[in-house]
């Protein structure tokens, strides 16, 4: 049996990976190894490793990396600690292949350690762009350290090839989060309201806003504008989900706490809703507001409008249900009102999600198993200049 080691550092990432983890666990040819790190192990961020264990999965290693700081120095120290800890962990577990998703700094550190240890990496969601965050550089760096690539659209597949990865190792499988929406038995509206002790209103918004990490000290001002805009929308109730352990994230979380304490008649907040409650909330809210990737990747499958604020997600492919707004109060108000207007809502059922592909986790496992006996980490740079691309290998 080949040992497949899946790494997860955040609540959202685990929710995306869950169907893949389940299928690896049930595959008779594969042995699942699971590493929880980062925010999963922090009480401040909900100790969400417990959710993984409650789902019936064994966590092979818990790697503590967070320091009590979200400054650039604190994040860099966390990355250094992560590289040391992952190198020791990989020596103990001796995985045959590592599965990593996305672009966060702990994933960059883990994959760097795997690269030095000569452990092949399968990377999900490569080729995407988030021009407002330093994660953009981490994502493309992880791509270059990975052997197999599973992208969410054909355009992103082409971008991974553009980075020099051979087309035969790059697969467009769609966004794995969409698969969860299609296969998970979501809660009814009443079940959700009873679970979270919150009643939906005439209009209800799901709000998640992360710092734009390539901007300096903008988090507080931008989120202040969002809160003031929310107060200007009549009959609006609000579900906040708190930010990640990014630079500047703690100030946003404190602002959420203060706002909810003052407006508990119309708002509620969660450090982590968990996948089932979060996706169920996406199904029933009227608008998604902020700059979370789920507003672009998953919300269109529910035919819900997203008000995407600021530049954190700049460069990502968007469905027609996404309304972009500057992080200015007047623009945010205008965008929310547009999202709730008949002009937008009447067309939502017709909108297609560009990230849908189907059977994403099955395709990932199939290609991992196919390549196991033919992995050569001495990769040649695939130069697209002057190269005749075969059918299906478009760029």
VEXDREN-2710 file (C-alpha; in Angstrom, 1 decimal):
% VEXDREN-2710
k/r/px/py/pz
1/UNK/0.0/0.0/0.0
2/UNK/1.2/3.5/-0.9
3/UNK/1.1/6.0/1.9
4/UNK/-0.7/9.2/0.9
5/UNK/-0.1/12.1/3.4
6/UNK/-2.7/14.9/3.4
7/UNK/-1.7/18.2/5.0
8/UNK/-4.3/20.6/6.4
9/UNK/-3.8/23.8/8.3
10/UNK/-7.2/25.6/8.2
11/UNK/-10.9/24.9/8.7
12/UNK/-11.8/25.9/5.2
13/UNK/-9.0/23.8/3.6
14/UNK/-10.1/20.7/5.5
15/UNK/-13.6/21.2/4.4
16/UNK/-12.4/21.3/0.8
17/UNK/-10.2/18.2/1.2
18/UNK/-12.7/16.1/3.1
19/UNK/-14.1/14.1/0.2
20/UNK/-10.6/13.3/-1.0
21/UNK/-9.5/12.3/2.4
22/UNK/-12.5/10.0/2.7
23/UNK/-11.9/8.3/-0.6
24/UNK/-8.2/7.8/0.2
25/UNK/-9.1/6.3/3.5
26/UNK/-11.5/3.9/1.8
27/UNK/-9.2/2.9/-1.0
28/UNK/-7.7/-0.6/-0.5
29/UNK/-4.5/0.3/-2.4
30/UNK/-3.8/3.4/-0.4
31/UNK/-2.9/4.2/3.3
32/UNK/-4.1/7.6/4.5
33/UNK/-1.8/9.7/6.6
34/UNK/-3.2/13.0/8.0
35/UNK/-1.2/15.9/9.3
36/UNK/-3.0/18.8/11.1
37/UNK/-1.2/22.0/11.7
38/UNK/-1.6/25.8/11.9
39/UNK/-5.0/27.1/13.0
40/UNK/-6.4/23.6/13.5
41/UNK/-4.4/23.4/16.8
42/UNK/-5.1/26.9/18.1
43/UNK/-7.9/27.5/20.7
44/UNK/-8.0/31.1/19.3
45/UNK/-9.1/29.8/16.0
46/UNK/-11.5/27.1/17.3
47/UNK/-9.2/24.1/17.8
48/UNK/-10.7/22.7/14.6
49/UNK/-8.6/19.5/14.7
50/UNK/-11.4/18.2/16.9
51/UNK/-13.8/18.5/13.9
52/UNK/-11.4/16.2/11.9
53/UNK/-11.4/13.6/14.7
54/UNK/-15.2/13.9/15.1
55/UNK/-15.5/13.0/11.4
56/UNK/-13.8/9.7/12.2
57/UNK/-10.3/10.4/10.8
58/UNK/-7.1/9.6/12.7
59/UNK/-4.6/12.5/12.8
60/UNK/-1.1/11.0/12.5
61/UNK/0.7/14.1/13.5
62/UNK/-0.3/17.4/15.0
63/UNK/2.4/20.1/14.2
64/UNK/2.3/23.2/16.3
65/UNK/3.6/26.2/14.4
66/UNK/1.6/29.3/15.4
67/UNK/3.2/32.0/17.5
68/UNK/0.9/34.5/19.3
69/UNK/1.5/37.2/16.6
70/UNK/0.2/38.0/13.2
71/UNK/2.9/40.5/12.3
72/UNK/5.3/39.8/9.4
73/UNK/7.9/38.7/11.9
74/UNK/5.5/36.4/13.7
75/UNK/4.4/34.8/10.4
76/UNK/8.0/34.3/9.3
77/UNK/8.8/32.7/12.6
78/UNK/5.8/30.3/12.1
79/UNK/7.1/29.4/8.7
80/UNK/10.6/28.6/10.0
81/UNK/9.1/26.5/12.8
82/UNK/6.9/24.7/10.3
83/UNK/9.9/23.8/8.1
84/UNK/11.8/22.3/11.0
85/UNK/8.7/20.4/12.3
86/UNK/7.6/19.1/8.9
87/UNK/11.1/17.8/8.1
88/UNK/11.1/15.8/11.3
89/UNK/7.5/14.6/10.7
90/UNK/8.2/13.3/7.2
91/UNK/11.2/11.4/8.6
92/UNK/8.9/9.6/11.0
93/UNK/6.0/9.0/8.6
94/UNK/8.0/8.3/5.4
95/UNK/5.0/9.1/3.1
96/UNK/5.1/8.0/-0.6
97/UNK/3.3/11.1/-1.7
98/UNK/2.0/14.4/-0.1
99/UNK/-1.2/16.1/-1.0
100/UNK/-1.4/19.8/-0.5
101/UNK/-4.0/22.4/-1.4
102/UNK/-3.7/26.1/-2.1
103/UNK/-1.3/28.8/-1.2
104/UNK/-1.0/29.4/2.5
105/UNK/2.4/29.9/4.2
106/UNK/2.2/26.7/6.2
107/UNK/1.6/24.7/3.0
108/UNK/4.6/26.5/1.4
109/UNK/6.8/25.5/4.3
110/UNK/5.5/21.9/4.3
111/UNK/6.1/21.4/0.6
112/UNK/9.6/23.0/0.9
113/UNK/10.5/20.4/3.5
114/UNK/9.0/17.6/1.3
115/UNK/11.0/18.8/-1.7
116/UNK/14.3/18.6/0.2
117/UNK/13.3/15.1/1.5
118/UNK/12.6/14.0/-2.1
119/UNK/8.9/13.3/-1.5
120/UNK/6.7/13.9/-4.5
121/UNK/3.8/16.4/-4.0
122/UNK/0.4/16.5/-5.6
123/UNK/-0.9/20.1/-5.5
124/UNK/-4.5/21.2/-5.8
125/UNK/-5.6/24.6/-7.0
126/UNK/-2.4/25.6/-8.7
127/UNK/-2.3/28.2/-11.4
128/UNK/-4.7/30.6/-9.7
129/UNK/-4.0/34.2/-9.0
130/UNK/-4.8/36.2/-5.9
131/UNK/-2.9/39.4/-6.7
132/UNK/-3.7/41.1/-3.4
133/UNK/-2.0/38.5/-1.2
134/UNK/1.5/37.4/-0.7
135/UNK/0.0/33.9/-1.0
136/UNK/0.2/34.4/-4.8
137/UNK/3.9/33.8/-4.8
138/UNK/3.6/30.9/-2.4
139/UNK/1.1/29.2/-4.7
140/UNK/3.3/29.4/-7.8
141/UNK/6.4/28.3/-5.7
142/UNK/4.4/25.3/-4.5
143/UNK/3.6/24.5/-8.1
144/UNK/7.3/24.4/-9.0
145/UNK/8.0/22.0/-6.1
146/UNK/5.2/19.7/-7.0
147/UNK/5.0/16.8/-9.3
148/UNK/1.3/16.3/-10.0
149/UNK/-1.0/19.2/-10.5
150/UNK/-4.8/19.3/-10.1
151/UNK/-6.3/22.6/-11.3
152/UNK/-9.8/23.9/-11.0
153/UNK/-10.2/25.3/-14.6
154/UNK/-8.5/24.8/-18.0
155/UNK/-7.1/28.4/-17.9
156/UNK/-5.3/27.5/-14.6
157/UNK/-4.1/24.3/-16.1
158/UNK/-2.6/26.3/-18.9
159/UNK/-0.9/28.6/-16.4
160/UNK/0.7/25.7/-14.6
161/UNK/2.1/24.5/-18.0
162/UNK/3.3/28.0/-18.6
163/UNK/5.3/27.7/-15.4
164/UNK/7.2/24.9/-17.0
165/UNK/5.3/21.8/-15.8
166/UNK/4.7/19.1/-18.4
167/UNK/1.1/18.9/-19.7
168/UNK/1.0/15.1/-19.0
169/UNK/1.2/15.8/-15.2
170/UNK/-1.3/18.7/-15.1
171/UNK/-5.1/17.9/-14.9
172/UNK/-8.1/20.1/-14.9
173/UNK/-10.4/18.4/-12.3
174/UNK/-12.6/21.3/-11.2
175/UNK/-12.8/22.8/-7.7
176/UNK/-13.0/20.2/-5.0
177/UNK/-15.3/22.4/-2.9
178/UNK/-18.0/22.1/-5.5
179/UNK/-17.9/18.4/-5.2
180/UNK/-18.8/18.7/-1.5
181/UNK/-21.8/20.8/-2.4
182/UNK/-23.0/18.2/-4.8
183/UNK/-22.6/15.2/-2.5
184/UNK/-23.1/16.5/1.1
185/UNK/-26.6/16.2/2.7
186/UNK/-27.1/19.8/3.7
187/UNK/-29.2/21.0/6.5
188/UNK/-32.7/22.4/6.1
189/UNK/-33.1/26.1/6.9
190/UNK/-34.8/25.4/10.2
191/UNK/-32.2/22.8/11.2
192/UNK/-29.5/25.4/10.5
193/UNK/-31.3/28.1/12.4
194/UNK/-31.8/25.8/15.4
195/UNK/-28.1/24.7/15.3
196/UNK/-26.6/28.2/15.2
197/UNK/-29.3/29.8/17.3
198/UNK/-29.9/32.5/14.8
199/UNK/-33.0/33.4/12.7
200/UNK/-32.6/34.5/9.1
201/UNK/-34.2/37.8/8.2
202/UNK/-35.8/39.3/5.1
203/UNK/-32.2/39.6/3.8
204/UNK/-29.3/37.7/5.3
205/UNK/-25.6/38.1/4.4
206/UNK/-22.7/35.8/5.0
207/UNK/-19.6/38.0/5.6
208/UNK/-16.0/36.9/5.5
209/UNK/-13.2/39.4/5.1
210/UNK/-9.5/38.6/5.2
211/UNK/-6.6/41.1/5.2
212/UNK/-5.1/42.1/1.9
213/UNK/-1.6/41.0/2.9
214/UNK/0.2/42.9/0.1
215/UNK/-1.3/46.2/1.4
216/UNK/0.1/47.8/4.5
217/UNK/-2.2/48.5/7.4
218/UNK/-5.4/48.6/5.4
219/UNK/-7.4/45.9/7.2
220/UNK/-9.0/48.1/9.9
221/UNK/-10.0/50.9/7.6
222/UNK/-11.4/48.6/4.9
223/UNK/-13.4/46.5/7.4
224/UNK/-14.7/49.6/9.1
225/UNK/-16.1/50.7/5.7
226/UNK/-17.7/47.3/5.4
227/UNK/-19.4/47.5/8.8
228/UNK/-20.7/51.0/8.1
229/UNK/-22.0/49.8/4.8
230/UNK/-23.8/46.8/6.4
231/UNK/-25.5/49.2/8.8
232/UNK/-26.9/51.2/5.8
233/UNK/-28.8/48.2/4.3
234/UNK/-32.4/47.9/5.6
235/UNK/-33.7/44.6/7.0
236/UNK/-30.2/42.9/6.8
237/UNK/-29.1/40.2/9.2
238/UNK/-25.5/39.1/9.2
239/UNK/-23.5/35.9/9.8
240/UNK/-19.8/36.7/10.2
241/UNK/-17.1/34.1/9.9
242/UNK/-13.8/35.2/11.3
243/UNK/-10.5/35.7/9.5
244/UNK/-7.5/33.3/9.2
245/UNK/-4.2/33.8/11.0
246/UNK/-3.0/36.2/8.3
247/UNK/-1.0/39.4/8.9
248/UNK/-3.5/41.8/10.4
249/UNK/-6.2/39.3/10.9
250/UNK/-6.7/39.7/14.6
251/UNK/-7.8/43.3/14.3
252/UNK/-10.6/42.3/12.0
253/UNK/-11.7/39.6/14.5
254/UNK/-11.8/42.1/17.3
255/UNK/-13.9/44.5/15.2
256/UNK/-16.3/41.6/14.6
257/UNK/-16.6/40.9/18.3
258/UNK/-17.3/44.5/19.1
259/UNK/-19.9/44.8/16.3
260/UNK/-21.8/41.7/17.3
261/UNK/-21.8/42.6/20.9
262/UNK/-23.5/45.9/20.0
263/UNK/-25.8/44.4/17.3
264/UNK/-26.6/40.9/18.6
265/UNK/-30.2/41.4/17.5
266/UNK/-29.1/41.2/13.9
267/UNK/-25.7/39.5/13.8
268/UNK/-23.7/36.5/14.9
269/UNK/-20.1/35.4/14.5
270/UNK/-18.2/32.1/14.2
271/UNK/-14.6/31.3/14.5
272/UNK/-15.4/28.1/12.6
273/UNK/-18.9/27.0/11.4
274/UNK/-17.7/23.7/10.1
275/UNK/-18.2/22.5/6.6
276/UNK/-21.8/21.3/7.0
277/UNK/-23.1/24.5/8.6
278/UNK/-21.1/26.8/6.4
279/UNK/-22.3/25.2/3.1
280/UNK/-25.8/25.1/4.4
281/UNK/-25.6/28.8/5.2
282/UNK/-24.4/29.5/1.7
283/UNK/-27.5/27.8/0.5
284/UNK/-29.9/30.0/2.4
285/UNK/-28.3/33.5/2.6
286/UNK/-29.2/36.2/0.1
287/UNK/-25.7/37.5/-0.5
288/UNK/-22.0/36.7/0.3
289/UNK/-19.9/39.7/1.2
290/UNK/-16.2/40.1/1.7
291/UNK/-13.1/38.6/-0.1
292/UNK/-13.2/34.9/0.7
293/UNK/-12.4/32.5/-2.2
294/UNK/-15.7/30.6/-1.4
295/UNK/-17.6/33.6/-2.7
296/UNK/-16.0/32.9/-6.1
297/UNK/-15.5/29.2/-6.1
298/UNK/-18.5/27.7/-4.3
299/UNK/-21.2/30.4/-4.0
300/UNK/-22.1/30.4/-7.8
301/UNK/-23.1/26.7/-7.5
302/UNK/-25.9/27.8/-5.1
303/UNK/-26.8/30.6/-7.6
304/UNK/-26.0/33.2/-4.9
305/UNK/-24.6/36.7/-5.6
306/UNK/-21.2/37.6/-4.2
307/UNK/-20.0/41.1/-3.4
308/UNK/-16.2/40.7/-3.7
309/UNK/-14.5/43.6/-1.9
310/UNK/-11.0/44.9/-2.7
311/UNK/-8.1/43.3/-4.4
312/UNK/-7.4/40.1/-2.4
313/UNK/-9.0/37.9/-5.1
314/UNK/-7.9/40.0/-8.0
315/UNK/-7.1/37.9/-11.0
316/UNK/-9.3/34.9/-10.2
317/UNK/-11.8/33.7/-12.8
318/UNK/-15.3/34.8/-11.8
319/UNK/-18.9/33.8/-12.5
320/UNK/-21.4/36.4/-13.6
321/UNK/-22.9/36.3/-10.1
322/UNK/-19.8/38.1/-8.7
323/UNK/-20.0/41.9/-8.2
324/UNK/-16.7/43.6/-7.6
325/UNK/-16.5/46.6/-5.2
326/UNK/-13.9/49.0/-4.1
327/UNK/-13.4/48.9/-0.3
328/UNK/-15.1/52.2/0.0
329/UNK/-18.4/52.6/2.0
330/UNK/-20.4/54.1/-0.8
331/UNK/-19.3/51.5/-3.3
332/UNK/-20.0/48.6/-1.0
333/UNK/-23.5/49.9/-0.3
334/UNK/-24.2/50.3/-4.0
335/UNK/-22.8/46.8/-4.7
336/UNK/-24.9/45.1/-1.9
337/UNK/-28.1/46.8/-3.1
338/UNK/-27.3/45.7/-6.6
339/UNK/-26.8/42.1/-5.5
340/UNK/-30.2/42.1/-3.7
341/UNK/-32.0/43.8/-6.6
342/UNK/-34.3/42.0/-9.1
343/UNK/-31.9/43.1/-11.9
344/UNK/-29.4/40.5/-10.5
345/UNK/-31.5/38.0/-8.6
346/UNK/-33.7/37.2/-11.7
347/UNK/-30.7/35.9/-13.6
348/UNK/-29.0/33.9/-10.8
349/UNK/-30.6/30.6/-11.7
350/UNK/-29.1/30.8/-15.2
351/UNK/-25.5/31.4/-14.0
352/UNK/-23.0/28.6/-14.4
353/UNK/-20.0/28.0/-12.1
354/UNK/-16.8/28.0/-14.1
355/UNK/-15.2/25.8/-11.4
356/UNK/-17.6/22.8/-11.8
357/UNK/-16.2/19.7/-13.3
358/UNK/-17.6/16.7/-11.4
359/UNK/-16.0/13.7/-9.6
360/UNK/-13.0/15.8/-8.7
361/UNK/-11.6/13.6/-5.9
362/UNK/-12.1/10.4/-8.0
363/UNK/-10.1/11.9/-10.8
364/UNK/-7.3/13.0/-8.4
365/UNK/-7.0/9.5/-6.9
366/UNK/-7.1/7.8/-10.3
367/UNK/-4.2/10.0/-11.6
368/UNK/-2.1/9.6/-8.4
369/UNK/-2.3/5.8/-8.7
370/UNK/-1.5/5.9/-12.4
371/UNK/1.7/7.9/-11.8
372/UNK/3.0/6.1/-8.7
373/UNK/5.3/3.8/-10.5
374/UNK/6.6/6.4/-12.9
375/UNK/7.6/9.3/-10.7
376/UNK/10.9/11.0/-11.7
377/UNK/11.6/14.0/-9.5
378/UNK/14.2/15.2/-12.0
379/UNK/11.7/17.3/-13.9
380/UNK/12.6/18.9/-17.2
381/UNK/11.3/22.5/-17.7
382/UNK/8.5/22.3/-20.3
383/UNK/9.3/25.3/-22.6
384/UNK/6.2/26.4/-24.5
385/UNK/8.3/28.6/-26.8
386/UNK/8.7/26.8/-30.2
387/UNK/6.9/23.7/-28.8
388/UNK/4.2/22.1/-30.8
389/UNK/1.4/21.5/-28.4
390/UNK/-0.6/18.3/-28.8
391/UNK/-4.4/18.2/-28.9
392/UNK/-5.7/18.6/-25.4
393/UNK/-2.4/20.3/-24.3
394/UNK/-3.5/23.8/-25.2
395/UNK/-1.9/26.8/-23.6
END
